[in-house]
Amino acid sequence: MKKILYPGLVALSALILTQCKTEKKETSNEEQEKPYMSRIFEEGEIEAYEESLWSIVPQESKIQVIAEGHDWTEGPLWLPDQEMLLYTDIPRNAIYSWKKGEEAKLYLKPSGFTGDNFEGAEPGANGLLLNKKGNLVLCQHGDRQIAEMQSSVSQPTANYKTLTKAYKGKRFNSPNDGVYSSNGDLYFTDPPYGLPQRMDDPEKELSHQGVYRLSEDGELTLLTTEFTRPNGITFSPDEKKLYVANSDPEFAVWKVFDVLEDGSITNGKIFYDATELVPSEKGLPDGLKVDKEGNLFATGPGGVFIFSADGKLLGKIKTGQATSNCAFNKDKSILYITADSYILRLNLRS
């Protein structure tokens, strides 16, 4: 894996030369692998468009594979008390877990569809969250609902309580991803990806693909219908901004909204237009996370894009894969990435 600085974007030729001279002094791949039962992801690289990227990602960091061989990974979630990562494999209708020093293993099945004979490609859970009680909340594609697991995260069971499943009597398409505000309200997206025939599915009941807010007391509010394929969603650190990804190849964008005192959103504008990125790489704008400084980590075509809070593209964690989502550990010193069949890990500056 190489760290690349494009000369047309930043004048860092001296830094490149210095790094090339010192690259051989870095810890060997074998030494890097042992603590995590992983391997270095040789296909990956870090592209820096601004020198300030290195204040977020150390130049010596290497992308590691900690699990592989899945069908399609999503929904990474760090459980701080268990020091464990959860992630979904949507086609397998399953959730897996990974701990340092251990191999990934099956955590929960079924995860998103609890019926029989699902005909589509994406029956499983997508986004995973922890609520204020510390319980696992799932965006369930196949069952078309937001649900809470009715057991502790340390003893998982496929026993779910529906939190919300319809808007004005019409079933959701397939809840995809969500984020909790500090007051316990859940903001989530509802594209058609979990429906067997997506937009043309005869079971599709809503005419829109919405972004919603489910208050802690159970009141559901439709925030916007302006997205064609709303997907990843997250807050700025102060929760005054809400970011939403649109996974539509014809309008591939990340948008940002102001969050009002009553929890509604307004003043939506394009944070970054990804349309020109889509033809050259696999994937579309997808999962989103924000670090302590307000930098946005946006998964999308070929990797994870890192933006400053004011929308400047600082760099890219290039995976070469359609990259669906990412998650931080507790102190945000490690980034976990779901990329096609892989689960990847990268050290950040804490």
ZAMARGU-4260 file (C-alpha; in steps of 0.2 Angstrom, whole numbers, plus 5000, padded with zeros to 4 digits):
<rodrens>
0) 5000/5000/5000 | 5007/5017/4995 | 5003/5034/5001 | 5000/5045/4986 | 5000/5064/4985
5) 4994/5070/4968 | 5006/5084/4962 | 4993/5094/4954 | 4983/5095/4970 | 4996/5099/4983
10) 5014/5103/4982 | 5022/5090/4993 | 5036/5083/4983 | 5048/5085/4997 | 5037/5075/5008
15) 5035/5061/4996 | 5054/5059/4994 | 5056/5059/5013 | 5042/5046/5014 | 5049/5035/5001
20) 5066/5035/5009 | 5059/5030/5026 | 5046/5017/5020 | 5057/5003/5023 | 5059/5007/5041
25) 5040/5004/5044 | 5034/4989/5054 | 5034/4973/5043 | 5018/4966/5037 | 5021/4950/5048
30) 5023/4961/5064 | 5007/4971/5059 | 4997/4955/5056 | 5000/4946/5072 | 4990/4956/5085
35) 4974/4956/5074 | 4975/4940/5065 | 4974/4950/5049 | 4984/4954/5033 | 4989/4970/5025
40) 4977/4975/5011 | 4990/4977/4997 | 4976/4982/4985 | 4972/4998/4995 | 4981/5015/4996
45) 4979/5032/5004 | 4977/5047/4992 | 4980/5064/4999 | 4973/5079/4991 | 4978/5091/5005
50) 4993/5090/5017 | 4980/5091/5032 | 4975/5074/5028 | 4990/5068/5038 | 4983/5076/5053
55) 4969/5064/5052 | 4977/5048/5045 | 4995/5045/5050 | 5006/5042/5035 | 5012/5026/5042
60) 4995/5018/5044 | 4991/5003/5033 | 4974/4996/5028 | 4972/4979/5036 | 4959/4965/5031
65) 4952/4958/5047 | 4938/4948/5039 | 4934/4943/5021 | 4924/4930/5010 | 4907/4938/5013
70) 4894/4942/5000 | 4890/4960/5004 | 4895/4968/5020 | 4887/4983/5029 | 4881/4991/5045
75) 4898/4992/5055 | 4895/4996/5073 | 4908/4996/5088 | 4902/4990/5104 | 4913/4999/5117
80) 4909/4988/5132 | 4912/4972/5123 | 4927/4979/5113 | 4919/4971/5098 | 4914/4975/5080
85) 4897/4970/5073 | 4893/4971/5054 | 4880/4963/5043 | 4881/4952/5028 | 4864/4957/5020
90) 4862/4943/5007 | 4866/4930/5020 | 4853/4938/5032 | 4866/4938/5046 | 4877/4948/5058
95) 4895/4944/5062 | 4906/4949/5076 | 4925/4952/5077 | 4936/4955/5092 | 4955/4959/5092
100) 4965/4943/5092 | 4950/4932/5086 | 4943/4928/5069 | 4926/4935/5064 | 4911/4923/5068
105) 4892/4922/5066 | 4883/4933/5079 | 4865/4933/5074 | 4854/4925/5061 | 4841/4930/5054
110) 4845/4948/5055 | 4833/4957/5043 | 4820/4945/5037 | 4811/4933/5049 | 4799/4926/5037
115) 4800/4912/5024 | 4806/4912/5005 | 4813/4930/5003 | 4814/4932/4984 | 4826/4947/4983
120) 4845/4949/4985 | 4845/4959/5001 | 4835/4952/5015 | 4846/4955/5030 | 4848/4970/5042
125) 4858/4985/5035 | 4862/4999/5048 | 4865/4994/5066 | 4864/5006/5081 | 4864/5006/5100
130) 4850/5016/5108 | 4851/5025/5125 | 4848/5009/5134 | 4862/5000/5126 | 4851/4989/5115
135) 4854/4984/5097 | 4843/4993/5085 | 4842/4986/5067 | 4837/4993/5050 | 4829/4978/5043
140) 4827/4976/5024 | 4817/4961/5023 | 4805/4965/5037 | 4804/4983/5031 | 4805/4990/5048
145) 4816/4997/5062 | 4817/4985/5076 | 4825/4983/5093 | 4833/4966/5098 | 4825/4960/5114
150) 4840/4953/5122 | 4857/4960/5128 | 4871/4962/5115 | 4881/4950/5125 | 4868/4936/5122
155) 4860/4940/5105 | 4844/4932/5100 | 4833/4934/5084 | 4819/4941/5095 | 4814/4958/5089
160) 4802/4972/5094 | 4795/4983/5080 | 4799/5002/5083 | 4791/5008/5067 | 4786/5000/5051
165) 4775/5012/5042 | 4771/5030/5038 | 4753/5035/5038 | 4748/5016/5036 | 4759/5013/5022
170) 4774/5001/5024 | 4791/5007/5023 | 4802/5002/5007 | 4817/4995/5017 | 4825/5006/5031
175) 4843/5007/5027 | 4853/5017/5039 | 4851/5028/5054 | 4859/5039/5068 | 4853/5044/5085
180) 4853/5061/5092 | 4859/5064/5109 | 4840/5066/5115 | 4836/5049/5109 | 4828/5053/5092
185) 4832/5041/5078 | 4834/5049/5061 | 4834/5036/5047 | 4833/5033/5028 | 4821/5023/5018
190) 4827/5018/5000 | 4820/5003/4990 | 4836/4992/4990 | 4828/4979/5001 | 4813/4976/4990
195) 4815/4962/4978 | 4811/4972/4963 | 4816/4989/4971 | 4807/5004/4963 | 4796/4992/4952
200) 4792/4980/4966 | 4773/4977/4967 | 4774/4977/4986 | 4781/4995/4986 | 4767/5006/4995
205) 4775/5023/4997 | 4778/5034/4982 | 4793/5042/4990 | 4810/5037/4997 | 4810/5047/5013
210) 4821/5053/5027 | 4812/5051/5044 | 4814/5055/5063 | 4807/5044/5076 | 4806/5053/5092
215) 4810/5044/5108 | 4792/5043/5113 | 4788/5035/5096 | 4781/5049/5085 | 4786/5047/5067
220) 4790/5063/5056 | 4794/5063/5038 | 4808/5075/5036 | 4810/5076/5017 | 4806/5067/5001
225) 4818/5076/4990 | 4830/5061/4989 | 4828/5047/4975 | 4839/5035/4985 | 4843/5041/5003
230) 4856/5031/5011 | 4870/5035/5024 | 4865/5048/5037 | 4875/5056/5051 | 4876/5072/5062
235) 4890/5085/5064 | 4897/5084/5082 | 4886/5098/5088 | 4871/5090/5080 | 4867/5106/5071
240) 4870/5098/5054 | 4863/5083/5046 | 4872/5074/5032 | 4863/5062/5020 | 4870/5052/5005
245) 4860/5050/4989 | 4865/5033/4981 | 4858/5037/4964 | 4870/5036/4949 | 4861/5050/4940
250) 4862/5061/4955 | 4876/5055/4967 | 4878/5068/4980 | 4881/5071/4999 | 4869/5084/5006
255) 4869/5094/5022 | 4855/5101/5031 | 4853/5113/5046 | 4844/5105/5061 | 4831/5116/5070
260) 4827/5116/5088 | 4811/5105/5085 | 4822/5092/5076 | 4816/5096/5059 | 4828/5100/5045
265) 4830/5114/5033 | 4841/5123/5021 | 4847/5108/5012 | 4862/5110/5000 | 4874/5099/4991
270) 4889/5096/5002 | 4899/5087/4988 | 4893/5082/4971 | 4900/5064/4968 | 4892/5062/4950
275) 4909/5063/4942 | 4917/5050/4953 | 4904/5037/4949 | 4909/5031/4932 | 4927/5028/4936
280) 4925/5018/4952 | 4914/5004/4959 | 4900/5010/4971 | 4890/5025/4975 | 4888/5037/4990
285) 4884/5027/5005 | 4888/5026/5023 | 4893/5042/5033 | 4902/5045/5049 | 4909/5061/5057
290) 4925/5062/5068 | 4928/5073/5084 | 4934/5088/5073 | 4919/5087/5062 | 4928/5079/5047
295) 4916/5069/5036 | 4921/5051/5032 | 4910/5047/5017 | 4910/5029/5009 | 4907/5029/4990
300) 4915/5025/4974 | 4931/5015/4977 | 4933/5019/4995 | 4931/5032/5009 | 4932/5050/5005
305) 4937/5062/5019 | 4931/5080/5019 | 4934/5094/5031 | 4918/5102/5039 | 4918/5115/5026
310) 4917/5103/5012 | 4935/5102/5006 | 4940/5085/5000 | 4956/5081/5009 | 4959/5063/5003
315) 4953/5046/5000 | 4956/5029/5008 | 4956/5019/4992 | 4949/5001/4993 | 4946/4998/4975
320) 4929/4990/4980 | 4912/4996/4981 | 4913/5003/4999 | 4897/5003/5009 | 4900/5010/5026
325) 4912/5014/5041 | 4913/5015/5059 | 4925/5022/5073 | 4930/5013/5089 | 4926/5022/5105
330) 4940/5035/5105 | 4939/5037/5086 | 4957/5031/5084 | 4952/5017/5073 | 4941/5016/5057
335) 4932/5000/5052 | 4927/4999/5034 | 4914/4987/5025 | 4920/4986/5007 | 4911/4973/4997
340) 4917/4956/5004 | 4930/4963/5016 | 4930/4971/5033 | 4945/4983/5034 | 4954/4992/5048
345) 4964/5008/5048 | 4973/5017/5062 | 4969/5036/5064 | 4976/5050/5074 | 4967/5050/5091
</rodrens>
